[in-house]
Amino acid sequence: MPTYIQGRPSRRLPELLDEVRRGRPLRVTEYGEEILHRPCRPVTEFGAERWGGLIDDMFATMWIAEGCGLAANQVDVDAQLFVYDLTDEQGDRHVGHAFNPRVETSTALLGTHPGTEGCLSVPGADAALPRPTRAVLHAYDVHGAPFTVEATGYFARCLLHETQHLAGTVYVDHLSPSARDDALAESATNRSSVFTRRSTRENQLTGVR
């Protein structure tokens, strides 16, 4: 399984990242909370000493919640930062973080990618939402170095989803009013079971540290 960190080929990583082992779980904010519905502040000061702990905590929180991406405002932090860890349709694993992300998309050549989408801040729900098949991410790493990642399919969906989080948009905001109501109702129904599963995974993580 090829692995890419910040878009660059890398050695194969363990399923449980060192960041996950180091991190502590944070509360995931939920749809309707103010911080999810406004743009986050751009980051102007970088450095692992300043941000490394939060990045670890976000990876741990994402693992517990079984997500593929997590934005800073989903853990109640007002900063343009997200983390991701996913395996795409080709079996390639993509891992990284992005500060001040900007995503370019185009449907001219590859069209849209059909599929369903969910969100850790709308627990227990998903909905059909077409996305551009290709996306190009421009962002900065924890040291302030710029980088670019090209993505297609599921990975492109994730990068766009997380970048839009930092702009104050949740995926259900793209749905029709009736589809959004259905997703929120589904979340209300399933929320308790989702949090039970998250609690179980948090205990599992505690046991392997």
PAROGU-167672 format. One record per residue (C-alpha): x, y, z. Coordinates in steps of 0.001 Angstrom, whole numbers, padded with zeros to 6 digits. Layout:
<rovos>
<rovo><c1>X</c1><c2>Y</c2><c3>Z</c3></rovo>
...
</rovos>
This chain:
<rovos>
<rovo><c1>000000</c1><c2>000000</c2><c3>000000</c3></rovo>
<rovo><c1>001789</c1><c2>003209</c2><c3>-001118</c3></rovo>
<rovo><c1>001869</c1><c2>005936</c2><c3>001523</c3></rovo>
<rovo><c1>002077</c1><c2>009683</c2><c3>001006</c3></rovo>
<rovo><c1>002783</c1><c2>012266</c2><c3>003708</c3></rovo>
<rovo><c1>001952</c1><c2>015837</c2><c3>002758</c3></rovo>
<rovo><c1>001636</c1><c2>014540</c2><c3>-000799</c3></rovo>
<rovo><c1>005147</c1><c2>013038</c2><c3>-000922</c3></rovo>
<rovo><c1>005918</c1><c2>009304</c2><c3>-001163</c3></rovo>
<rovo><c1>006974</c1><c2>007923</c2><c3>002193</c3></rovo>
<rovo><c1>007773</c1><c2>004716</c2><c3>004023</c3></rovo>
<rovo><c1>004799</c1><c2>002653</c2><c3>005059</c3></rovo>
<rovo><c1>003316</c1><c2>003916</c2><c3>008321</c3></rovo>
<rovo><c1>001828</c1><c2>001844</c2><c3>011150</c3></rovo>
<rovo><c1>-001951</c1><c2>001738</c2><c3>011251</c3></rovo>
<rovo><c1>-001850</c1><c2>003562</c2><c3>014576</c3></rovo>
<rovo><c1>000217</c1><c2>006685</c2><c3>013955</c3></rovo>
<rovo><c1>002685</c1><c2>008008</c2><c3>016514</c3></rovo>
<rovo><c1>000613</c1><c2>011203</c2><c3>016527</c3></rovo>
<rovo><c1>-002414</c1><c2>009193</c2><c3>017633</c3></rovo>
<rovo><c1>-000459</c1><c2>007517</c2><c3>020434</c3></rovo>
<rovo><c1>000877</c1><c2>010867</c2><c3>021647</c3></rovo>
<rovo><c1>-002371</c1><c2>012796</c2><c3>021364</c3></rovo>
<rovo><c1>-005204</c1><c2>013246</c2><c3>023804</c3></rovo>
<rovo><c1>-008846</c1><c2>013122</c2><c3>022726</c3></rovo>
<rovo><c1>-010713</c1><c2>016383</c2><c3>022368</c3></rovo>
<rovo><c1>-014442</c1><c2>017057</c2><c3>022241</c3></rovo>
<rovo><c1>-015830</c1><c2>017239</c2><c3>018688</c3></rovo>
<rovo><c1>-018062</c1><c2>020243</c2><c3>018113</c3></rovo>
<rovo><c1>-021466</c1><c2>019597</c2><c3>016543</c3></rovo>
<rovo><c1>-023557</c1><c2>021223</c2><c3>013838</c3></rovo>
<rovo><c1>-025212</c1><c2>024363</c2><c3>015148</c3></rovo>
<rovo><c1>-022304</c1><c2>025481</c2><c3>017327</c3></rovo>
<rovo><c1>-021165</c1><c2>028955</c2><c3>016368</c3></rovo>
<rovo><c1>-017521</c1><c2>028105</c2><c3>015684</c3></rovo>
<rovo><c1>-018513</c1><c2>025751</c2><c3>012848</c3></rovo>
<rovo><c1>-020451</c1><c2>028437</c2><c3>010999</c3></rovo>
<rovo><c1>-017920</c1><c2>031223</c2><c3>010527</c3></rovo>
<rovo><c1>-014497</c1><c2>031421</c2><c3>008871</c3></rovo>
<rovo><c1>-011496</c1><c2>030462</c2><c3>010983</c3></rovo>
<rovo><c1>-008546</c1><c2>032767</c2><c3>011494</c3></rovo>
<rovo><c1>-005521</c1><c2>032353</c2><c3>009218</c3></rovo>
<rovo><c1>-002388</c1><c2>031110</c2><c3>010950</c3></rovo>
<rovo><c1>000482</c1><c2>033604</c2><c3>010928</c3></rovo>
<rovo><c1>002926</c1><c2>031972</c2><c3>013375</c3></rovo>
<rovo><c1>004183</c1><c2>028443</c2><c3>012740</c3></rovo>
<rovo><c1>006351</c1><c2>025882</c2><c3>014513</c3></rovo>
<rovo><c1>006067</c1><c2>022401</c2><c3>015987</c3></rovo>
<rovo><c1>006453</c1><c2>023768</c2><c3>019509</c3></rovo>
<rovo><c1>003345</c1><c2>025897</c2><c3>019006</c3></rovo>
<rovo><c1>001192</c1><c2>023474</c2><c3>017017</c3></rovo>
<rovo><c1>002610</c1><c2>019970</c2><c3>017429</c3></rovo>
<rovo><c1>000527</c1><c2>019112</c2><c3>020478</c3></rovo>
<rovo><c1>-002716</c1><c2>020193</c2><c3>018835</c3></rovo>
<rovo><c1>-001908</c1><c2>018227</c2><c3>015674</c3></rovo>
<rovo><c1>-001307</c1><c2>015106</c2><c3>017785</c3></rovo>
<rovo><c1>-004561</c1><c2>015696</c2><c3>019670</c3></rovo>
<rovo><c1>-006472</c1><c2>016121</c2><c3>016409</c3></rovo>
<rovo><c1>-005073</c1><c2>012866</c2><c3>014995</c3></rovo>
<rovo><c1>-006045</c1><c2>011048</c2><c3>018212</c3></rovo>
<rovo><c1>-009532</c1><c2>012565</c2><c3>018150</c3></rovo>
<rovo><c1>-009970</c1><c2>011669</c2><c3>014486</c3></rovo>
<rovo><c1>-008896</c1><c2>008064</c2><c3>015109</c3></rovo>
<rovo><c1>-011326</c1><c2>007669</c2><c3>018013</c3></rovo>
<rovo><c1>-014172</c1><c2>009097</c2><c3>015919</c3></rovo>
<rovo><c1>-013211</c1><c2>006970</c2><c3>012868</c3></rovo>
<rovo><c1>-012840</c1><c2>009972</c2><c3>010604</c3></rovo>
<rovo><c1>-010664</c1><c2>010582</c2><c3>007565</c3></rovo>
<rovo><c1>-010231</c1><c2>014301</c2><c3>008190</c3></rovo>
<rovo><c1>-010709</c1><c2>016766</c2><c3>011032</c3></rovo>
<rovo><c1>-010653</c1><c2>020564</c2><c3>011018</c3></rovo>
<rovo><c1>-009503</c1><c2>022700</c2><c3>013947</c3></rovo>
<rovo><c1>-012915</c1><c2>024285</c2><c3>014483</c3></rovo>
<rovo><c1>-014283</c1><c2>020761</c2><c3>014976</c3></rovo>
<rovo><c1>-012270</c1><c2>020668</c2><c3>018206</c3></rovo>
<rovo><c1>-013219</c1><c2>024248</c2><c3>019106</c3></rovo>
<rovo><c1>-009994</c1><c2>025873</c2><c3>017901</c3></rovo>
<rovo><c1>-010265</c1><c2>029006</c2><c3>015767</c3></rovo>
<rovo><c1>-007409</c1><c2>028372</c2><c3>013339</c3></rovo>
<rovo><c1>-007082</c1><c2>027383</c2><c3>009689</c3></rovo>
<rovo><c1>-005718</c1><c2>023882</c2><c3>010221</c3></rovo>
<rovo><c1>-006893</c1><c2>020391</c2><c3>009378</c3></rovo>
<rovo><c1>-005450</c1><c2>016872</c2><c3>009560</c3></rovo>
<rovo><c1>-006210</c1><c2>013843</c2><c3>007421</c3></rovo>
<rovo><c1>-005516</c1><c2>010101</c2><c3>007240</c3></rovo>
<rovo><c1>-007312</c1><c2>008046</c2><c3>004608</c3></rovo>
<rovo><c1>-006916</c1><c2>005297</c2><c3>002051</c3></rovo>
<rovo><c1>-008241</c1><c2>006112</c2><c3>-001417</c3></rovo>
<rovo><c1>-009898</c1><c2>003950</c2><c3>-004070</c3></rovo>
<rovo><c1>-006509</c1><c2>002772</c2><c3>-005376</c3></rovo>
<rovo><c1>-005351</c1><c2>001635</c2><c3>-001926</c3></rovo>
<rovo><c1>-002965</c1><c2>004575</c2><c3>-001459</c3></rovo>
<rovo><c1>-002774</c1><c2>005990</c2><c3>002056</c3></rovo>
<rovo><c1>-002634</c1><c2>009773</c2><c3>002468</c3></rovo>
<rovo><c1>-001584</c1><c2>011347</c2><c3>005771</c3></rovo>
<rovo><c1>-000886</c1><c2>014937</c2><c3>006657</c3></rovo>
<rovo><c1>-001915</c1><c2>018294</c2><c3>008003</c3></rovo>
<rovo><c1>-002584</c1><c2>021611</c2><c3>006280</c3></rovo>
<rovo><c1>-002467</c1><c2>025197</c2><c3>007506</c3></rovo>
<rovo><c1>-004251</c1><c2>028019</c2><c3>005650</c3></rovo>
<rovo><c1>-005511</c1><c2>025635</c2><c3>002943</c3></rovo>
<rovo><c1>-006764</c1><c2>026740</c2><c3>-000438</c3></rovo>
<rovo><c1>-008300</c1><c2>024237</c2><c3>-002853</c3></rovo>
<rovo><c1>-008674</c1><c2>024564</c2><c3>-006600</c3></rovo>
<rovo><c1>-011255</c1><c2>022337</c2><c3>-008285</c3></rovo>
<rovo><c1>-012372</c1><c2>021748</c2><c3>-011841</c3></rovo>
<rovo><c1>-015026</c1><c2>019539</c2><c3>-013379</c3></rovo>
<rovo><c1>-014066</c1><c2>020381</c2><c3>-016972</c3></rovo>
<rovo><c1>-012009</c1><c2>017218</c2><c3>-017610</c3></rovo>
<rovo><c1>-012990</c1><c2>014664</c2><c3>-014990</c3></rovo>
<rovo><c1>-016481</c1><c2>015804</c2><c3>-014018</c3></rovo>
<rovo><c1>-017926</c1><c2>015112</c2><c3>-010586</c3></rovo>
<rovo><c1>-017414</c1><c2>012264</c2><c3>-008146</c3></rovo>
<rovo><c1>-020716</c1><c2>010704</c2><c3>-007008</c3></rovo>
<rovo><c1>-020984</c1><c2>009356</c2><c3>-003519</c3></rovo>
<rovo><c1>-022170</c1><c2>009959</c2><c3>000000</c3></rovo>
<rovo><c1>-020559</c1><c2>012198</c2><c3>002560</c3></rovo>
<rovo><c1>-020583</c1><c2>012346</c2><c3>006335</c3></rovo>
<rovo><c1>-019059</c1><c2>014495</c2><c3>009039</c3></rovo>
<rovo><c1>-017840</c1><c2>013928</c2><c3>012577</c3></rovo>
<rovo><c1>-019761</c1><c2>017062</c2><c3>013574</c3></rovo>
<rovo><c1>-022995</c1><c2>015539</c2><c3>012259</c3></rovo>
<rovo><c1>-022521</c1><c2>012150</c2><c3>013939</c3></rovo>
<rovo><c1>-024294</c1><c2>009119</c2><c3>012540</c3></rovo>
<rovo><c1>-025560</c1><c2>010633</c2><c3>009294</c3></rovo>
<rovo><c1>-024543</c1><c2>010773</c2><c3>005653</c3></rovo>
<rovo><c1>-026065</c1><c2>012033</c2><c3>002434</c3></rovo>
<rovo><c1>-025480</c1><c2>011901</c2><c3>-001288</c3></rovo>
<rovo><c1>-023339</c1><c2>014832</c2><c3>-002406</c3></rovo>
<rovo><c1>-021478</c1><c2>015031</c2><c3>-005738</c3></rovo>
<rovo><c1>-018045</c1><c2>016642</c2><c3>-005542</c3></rovo>
<rovo><c1>-015463</c1><c2>017609</c2><c3>-008172</c3></rovo>
<rovo><c1>-013400</c1><c2>014549</c2><c3>-009071</c3></rovo>
<rovo><c1>-010105</c1><c2>016462</c2><c3>-008943</c3></rovo>
<rovo><c1>-008765</c1><c2>018948</c2><c3>-006425</c3></rovo>
<rovo><c1>-005437</c1><c2>020702</c2><c3>-005892</c3></rovo>
<rovo><c1>-004571</c1><c2>021715</c2><c3>-002345</c3></rovo>
<rovo><c1>-002218</c1><c2>024615</c2><c3>-001638</c3></rovo>
<rovo><c1>-001260</c1><c2>024905</c2><c3>002034</c3></rovo>
<rovo><c1>001558</c1><c2>025223</c2><c3>004579</c3></rovo>
<rovo><c1>003057</c1><c2>022638</c2><c3>006906</c3></rovo>
<rovo><c1>003708</c1><c2>023090</c2><c3>010621</c3></rovo>
<rovo><c1>007026</c1><c2>024820</c2><c3>009889</c3></rovo>
<rovo><c1>005430</c1><c2>027317</c2><c3>007500</c3></rovo>
<rovo><c1>006748</c1><c2>025650</c2><c3>004337</c3></rovo>
<rovo><c1>004310</c1><c2>025754</c2><c3>001407</c3></rovo>
<rovo><c1>003278</c1><c2>022540</c2><c3>-000318</c3></rovo>
<rovo><c1>000838</c1><c2>021382</c2><c3>-002977</c3></rovo>
<rovo><c1>-001117</c1><c2>018133</c2><c3>-003171</c3></rovo>
<rovo><c1>-003061</c1><c2>016899</c2><c3>-006186</c3></rovo>
<rovo><c1>-005961</c1><c2>014575</c2><c3>-005419</c3></rovo>
<rovo><c1>-008789</c1><c2>012734</c2><c3>-007122</c3></rovo>
<rovo><c1>-011890</c1><c2>010884</c2><c3>-005992</c3></rovo>
<rovo><c1>-012284</c1><c2>010205</c2><c3>-002280</c3></rovo>
<rovo><c1>-009095</c1><c2>012075</c2><c3>-001368</c3></rovo>
<rovo><c1>-010212</c1><c2>015152</c2><c3>-003315</c3></rovo>
<rovo><c1>-013560</c1><c2>014985</c2><c3>-001514</c3></rovo>
<rovo><c1>-011817</c1><c2>014951</c2><c3>001858</c3></rovo>
<rovo><c1>-009545</c1><c2>017909</c2><c3>001089</c3></rovo>
<rovo><c1>-012457</c1><c2>019985</c2><c3>-000152</c3></rovo>
<rovo><c1>-014662</c1><c2>018997</c2><c3>002798</c3></rovo>
<rovo><c1>-012034</c1><c2>020003</c2><c3>005378</c3></rovo>
<rovo><c1>-011077</c1><c2>023235</c2><c3>003627</c3></rovo>
<rovo><c1>-014725</c1><c2>024248</c2><c3>003520</c3></rovo>
<rovo><c1>-015028</c1><c2>023504</c2><c3>007246</c3></rovo>
<rovo><c1>-012439</c1><c2>026197</c2><c3>007901</c3></rovo>
<rovo><c1>-014471</c1><c2>028626</c2><c3>005808</c3></rovo>
<rovo><c1>-017523</c1><c2>027984</c2><c3>008013</c3></rovo>
<rovo><c1>-019359</c1><c2>025539</c2><c3>005744</c3></rovo>
<rovo><c1>-020478</c1><c2>022044</c2><c3>006781</c3></rovo>
<rovo><c1>-021328</c1><c2>019516</c2><c3>004070</c3></rovo>
<rovo><c1>-025036</c1><c2>019523</c2><c3>004970</c3></rovo>
<rovo><c1>-025113</c1><c2>023221</c2><c3>004019</c3></rovo>
<rovo><c1>-024778</c1><c2>022083</c2><c3>000384</c3></rovo>
<rovo><c1>-027888</c1><c2>019886</c2><c3>000577</c3></rovo>
<rovo><c1>-031448</c1><c2>020804</c2><c3>-000252</c3></rovo>
<rovo><c1>-033499</c1><c2>021867</c2><c3>002808</c3></rovo>
<rovo><c1>-035312</c1><c2>018531</c2><c3>002915</c3></rovo>
<rovo><c1>-032105</c1><c2>016496</c2><c3>002522</c3></rovo>
<rovo><c1>-030431</c1><c2>018564</c2><c3>005232</c3></rovo>
<rovo><c1>-033372</c1><c2>018000</c2><c3>007573</c3></rovo>
<rovo><c1>-033204</c1><c2>014260</c2><c3>006875</c3></rovo>
<rovo><c1>-029473</c1><c2>014163</c2><c3>007658</c3></rovo>
<rovo><c1>-029907</c1><c2>016079</c2><c3>010909</c3></rovo>
<rovo><c1>-032781</c1><c2>013809</c2><c3>011916</c3></rovo>
<rovo><c1>-030667</c1><c2>010748</c2><c3>011138</c3></rovo>
<rovo><c1>-027880</c1><c2>012192</c2><c3>013273</c3></rovo>
<rovo><c1>-030238</c1><c2>012776</c2><c3>016184</c3></rovo>
<rovo><c1>-031389</c1><c2>009155</c2><c3>015976</c3></rovo>
<rovo><c1>-027898</c1><c2>007644</c2><c3>015759</c3></rovo>
<rovo><c1>-025962</c1><c2>010073</c2><c3>017949</c3></rovo>
<rovo><c1>-026078</c1><c2>007950</c2><c3>021105</c3></rovo>
<rovo><c1>-024737</c1><c2>004815</c2><c3>019420</c3></rovo>
<rovo><c1>-021989</c1><c2>006814</c2><c3>017717</c3></rovo>
<rovo><c1>-020795</c1><c2>008228</c2><c3>021027</c3></rovo>
<rovo><c1>-020869</c1><c2>004786</c2><c3>022615</c3></rovo>
<rovo><c1>-018570</c1><c2>003520</c2><c3>019868</c3></rovo>
<rovo><c1>-016257</c1><c2>006519</c2><c3>020256</c3></rovo>
<rovo><c1>-016018</c1><c2>005827</c2><c3>023984</c3></rovo>
<rovo><c1>-015066</c1><c2>002217</c2><c3>023273</c3></rovo>
<rovo><c1>-012329</c1><c2>003276</c2><c3>020852</c3></rovo>
<rovo><c1>-010993</c1><c2>005832</c2><c3>023335</c3></rovo>
<rovo><c1>-010656</c1><c2>003041</c2><c3>025883</c3></rovo>
<rovo><c1>-008892</c1><c2>000899</c2><c3>023269</c3></rovo>
<rovo><c1>-006423</c1><c2>003682</c2><c3>022576</c3></rovo>
<rovo><c1>-005726</c1><c2>004108</c2><c3>026281</c3></rovo>
<rovo><c1>-004977</c1><c2>000400</c2><c3>026476</c3></rovo>
<rovo><c1>-002315</c1><c2>000428</c2><c3>023731</c3></rovo>
<rovo><c1>-000361</c1><c2>003453</c2><c3>024910</c3></rovo>
</rovos>
